Amino acid sequence: QVQLVESGGGLVQAGGSLRLSCTASGSIYSINAMGWFRQAPGKQRELVALITSGGSTNYADSVKGRFTISRDNGKNTVYLQMYSLKPEDTAVYYCNAHLKESLVGGDKIYWGQGTQVTVSS
């Protein structure tokens, strides 16, 4: 079984920064991609950023130029560095991973428990 554990959320003022971390642990053969989603109250969950095993990245238009996703393959960890935070970034941020638990197994999807990011105006 695999578990994703997130950390780094908190309360910041507009214009501030935070760095979120997510570490996958357990029976992991390979990780195809890891990413971050967020969900604000009354809104749909949306993709914020993702990074593939090959290092390709993708960002939501609303965070491009402000957020950076990165990874540490040796630690099975993904980071989300957030700069110039805005009140509209306030949401619960969820880590997501698409991974294999064995050589012949197919992809499985795992979610973290979420970490709250609150940006005050």
C-alpha positions in Angstrom: 0.0 0.0 0.0 1.1 3.6 -0.7 0.5 6.7 1.4 0.9 10.3 0.4 1.7 12.8 3.1 1.5 16.5 2.5 2.9 19.4 4.5 3.6 23.1 4.2 0.2 24.7 4.2 -0.6 27.7 6.3 -1.8 31.3 6.6 0.0 34.0 4.6 -0.7 37.5 3.5 -1.3 38.4 -0.1 2.1 38.6 -1.9 3.7 36.1 0.3 5.0 32.6 -0.4 4.7 29.0 0.7 6.3 25.7 -0.3 4.2 22.6 -0.2 5.7 19.1 0.1 4.3 15.7 -0.6 6.1 12.4 0.0 5.0 9.0 -1.2 5.9 6.0 0.8 5.2 2.2 0.7 5.5 -0.3 -2.1 6.5 1.8 -5.1 8.1 0.5 -8.2 7.9 3.7 -10.2 6.0 7.0 -10.2 4.7 8.2 -13.6 3.5 11.6 -12.5 2.8 13.6 -9.4 0.8 16.8 -9.1 -1.2 19.2 -7.1 -4.9 19.9 -7.1 -6.9 22.4 -5.1 -10.5 22.9 -4.1 -12.0 26.0 -2.7 -15.3 26.0 -0.8 -18.2 25.8 -3.3 -15.9 25.2 -6.2 -14.8 22.2 -8.3 -11.4 20.6 -7.7 -8.9 21.8 -10.3 -5.5 20.8 -11.4 -2.8 23.3 -10.3 0.4 21.7 -11.6 1.9 18.4 -12.5 5.2 16.9 -13.3 5.9 13.6 -15.2 8.6 11.0 -14.7 10.4 12.6 -17.7 10.4 16.0 -16.0 7.7 17.6 -18.2 5.5 20.1 -16.3 2.1 21.7 -16.8 0.4 24.5 -14.9 -3.1 26.0 -14.7 -3.2 29.4 -16.4 -4.1 31.0 -13.1 -0.8 30.1 -11.5 1.6 30.2 -14.4 4.6 32.4 -13.6 3.9 32.3 -9.9 4.0 28.6 -8.9 6.8 26.1 -9.6 6.5 22.3 -9.3 9.6 20.2 -8.8 10.5 16.7 -7.6 13.1 14.7 -5.8 13.0 11.2 -7.3 15.2 9.7 -4.7 12.8 10.8 -1.9 9.6 10.2 -3.9 8.7 13.8 -3.1 7.1 16.5 -5.1 7.1 20.2 -4.1 5.0 23.2 -5.0 6.8 26.5 -4.6 4.2 29.3 -4.5 5.1 33.0 -4.9 3.0 36.1 -5.1 0.0 34.4 -3.5 -3.4 35.9 -4.0 -6.6 35.5 -1.9 -8.1 33.5 -4.8 -5.4 30.9 -4.2 -7.1 30.0 -0.9 -8.1 26.4 -1.0 -7.3 22.9 0.3 -4.4 21.6 -1.8 -4.2 17.9 -2.5 -1.2 15.8 -3.7 -1.9 13.3 -6.4 0.3 10.4 -7.7 0.0 8.0 -10.6 2.3 5.1 -9.8 3.1 1.4 -10.3 3.6 -0.9 -7.3 5.3 -3.6 -9.3 7.1 -4.1 -12.7 4.0 -5.6 -14.4 1.3 -3.7 -12.6 -0.8 -0.9 -14.1 -1.0 2.6 -12.9 -2.8 3.3 -9.6 -4.0 6.7 -8.4 -3.4 7.9 -4.8 -4.4 11.1 -3.1 -3.1 12.9 -0.1 -5.3 14.1 2.7 -5.0 17.7 1.8 -3.3 20.8 3.3 -5.0 24.1 3.8 -3.6 27.2 2.2 -5.2 30.5 3.3 -4.2 33.9 1.8 -5.4 37.0 3.5 -5.9 40.3 1.6 
